[in-house]
Amino acid sequence: MRKLELNQWAAISEIVASVGVIVSIFFLAYSIRENTVVIQSTNDNFLYELEMARGRDISSSPSLATAYTKFARGEVLSDVEKTQLLYDNLHALSAWEIAFVRHRDGVYSEERWKAWNQSFQATLLDRFPKQSWEEVSQWYQDDFRSHVNAAYAEK
C-alpha cells in the first residue's frame, strides 16, 4: 500500500470539508423552515387566544352581551354600552394590527394572513362604524391605518 502525499491529503480534506459545508447548508435550511413553522404557529395561537379572550369577555359579561345584542338590533345604546363596545372593538383592532404587522414583517404566511384579515374585516367593519374608526385611527401605525381605510372604502 502506497502512502499518500501531502497534496493528496489536502485534496481529500477539501472534499470532506465541502461535503460538510453542503450538509450544514441543508441542515440550516431545514432549521430555518422549522423555525418559520413554529413562529407562524405561535402567531396563530396568539391571535386565537386574543379572540378567545374577547369571546369570554362578551359571554361572561351580561352588560357587554346586552350592548352587542342592542347594537345588532339597532337599539339605542347607553353611554356605558357605547364605551364597552368601543373598547372591545379597540381590542379587536389591536389584534388585527398585530396580524398585519407580523405579515408585513414576513413572519406570517400569506395564507394565514388572508384568513385572519377576512375574519377581522367581516366582523369589525360591520360593527365599528367608519366614523368611530376615524376618531381612533391616529392610534395605529400609518400602513395599518391605510389598510383599514382601504377595507372601509371597499365595503
C-alpha positions in Angstrom: 0.0 0.0 0.0 1.3 3.3 -1.0 1.5 6.3 1.4 -0.5 9.4 0.4 1.4 12.6 -0.2 0.6 15.9 1.5 -1.1 17.3 -1.6 -3.3 14.2 -1.8 -4.3 14.5 1.8 -5.1 18.2 1.2 -7.4 17.2 -1.7 -9.2 14.6 0.4 -9.7 17.2 3.2 -11.1 19.7 0.7 -13.6 17.1 -0.5 -14.6 16.2 3.1 -14.9 19.9 4.1 -17.0 20.6 1.0 -19.4 17.8 1.9 -19.5 19.1 5.5 -20.4 22.6 4.2 -23.2 21.2 2.0 -24.6 19.1 4.8 -24.5 22.2 7.1 -26.3 24.3 4.5 -29.1 21.7 4.2 -29.4 21.5 8.0 -29.5 25.3 8.2 -32.3 25.4 5.6 -34.2 22.7 7.4 -33.8 24.5 10.7 -35.0 27.9 9.2 -38.0 26.2 7.7 -38.9 24.5 11.0 -38.4 27.8 12.9 -40.7 29.5 10.4 -43.4 26.9 11.1 -43.1 27.4 14.8 -43.2 31.2 14.5 -46.3 31.0 12.3 -48.0 28.6 14.7 -47.1 30.8 17.6 -48.7 33.8 15.8 -51.8 31.8 15.1 -52.0 30.7 18.8 -51.6 34.3 20.0 -54.3 35.6 17.8 -56.7 32.7 18.7 -56.0 33.4 22.4 -56.8 37.1 21.9 -60.1 36.3 20.1 -61.0 33.6 22.7 -60.4 36.2 25.5 -62.7 38.6 23.7 -65.3 35.9 23.4 -65.0 35.1 27.1 -65.4 38.7 27.9 -68.6 39.0 25.9 -70.1 35.8 27.1 -69.2 36.3 30.8 -70.3 39.9 30.9 -74.1 40.3 30.8 -73.8 44.0 30.2 -71.4 43.6 27.3 -73.5 40.9 25.8 -76.6 43.1 26.2 -74.7 46.0 24.5 -73.9 43.8 21.5 -77.4 42.5 21.3 -78.9 46.0 21.4 -76.3 47.1 18.8 -77.3 44.2 16.5 -81.0 45.1 16.8 -80.3 48.8 16.1 -81.5 49.9 19.5 -80.2 53.0 21.3 -77.2 52.3 23.5 -76.4 54.0 26.8 -73.1 55.8 27.1 -71.7 52.9 29.2 -72.7 50.4 26.5 -71.1 52.6 23.8 -67.9 52.7 25.8 -68.0 48.9 26.4 -68.3 48.3 22.6 -65.7 50.9 21.8 -63.1 49.2 24.0 -64.0 45.7 22.8 -63.6 46.9 19.2 -60.3 48.5 20.0 -59.1 45.2 21.3 -60.1 43.6 18.0 -58.4 46.3 16.0 -55.2 45.8 18.0 -55.3 42.0 17.2 -55.9 42.9 13.5 -52.9 45.3 13.6 -50.7 42.6 15.2 -51.6 40.1 12.4 -51.0 42.9 9.8 -47.6 43.8 11.3 -46.4 40.2 11.6 -47.5 39.6 8.0 -45.8 42.8 6.8 -42.6 41.8 8.6 -42.6 38.4 6.9 -43.3 36.2 9.9 -46.8 35.4 9.0 -47.7 33.4 5.9 -49.9 34.9 3.1 -52.5 32.2 3.5 -52.9 32.7 7.3 -52.8 36.5 6.9 -55.6 36.3 4.3 -57.8 34.2 6.6 -57.3 36.5 9.6 -57.7 39.6 7.5 -61.0 38.4 6.1 -62.2 37.5 9.6 -61.4 40.9 11.0 -62.9 42.7 8.1 -66.1 40.6 8.3 -66.6 41.3 12.0 -65.2 44.7 12.6 -66.3 46.7 9.6 -69.9 45.9 10.2 -69.9 46.6 14.0 -67.4 49.5 14.1 -68.7 52.5 12.1 -66.3 54.3 9.9 -66.7 57.5 11.9 -65.6 55.6 15.1 -62.6 54.3 13.2 -61.7 57.8 12.0 -61.8 59.0 15.6 -59.2 56.4 16.8 -57.3 55.7 13.7 -54.4 58.0 14.7 -53.6 55.5 17.4 -52.4 53.0 14.8 -49.4 52.7 12.5 -49.7 54.5 9.2 -49.6 51.4 7.0 -52.2 49.6 9.1 -54.3 52.8 9.1 -54.1 52.8 5.2 -55.0 49.1 5.1 -58.1 49.6 7.3 -59.1 52.7 5.3 -58.9 50.7 2.1 -61.1 48.0 3.7 -63.7 50.6 4.6 -63.6 52.0 1.0 -64.1 48.5 -0.5 -67.1 47.8 1.8 
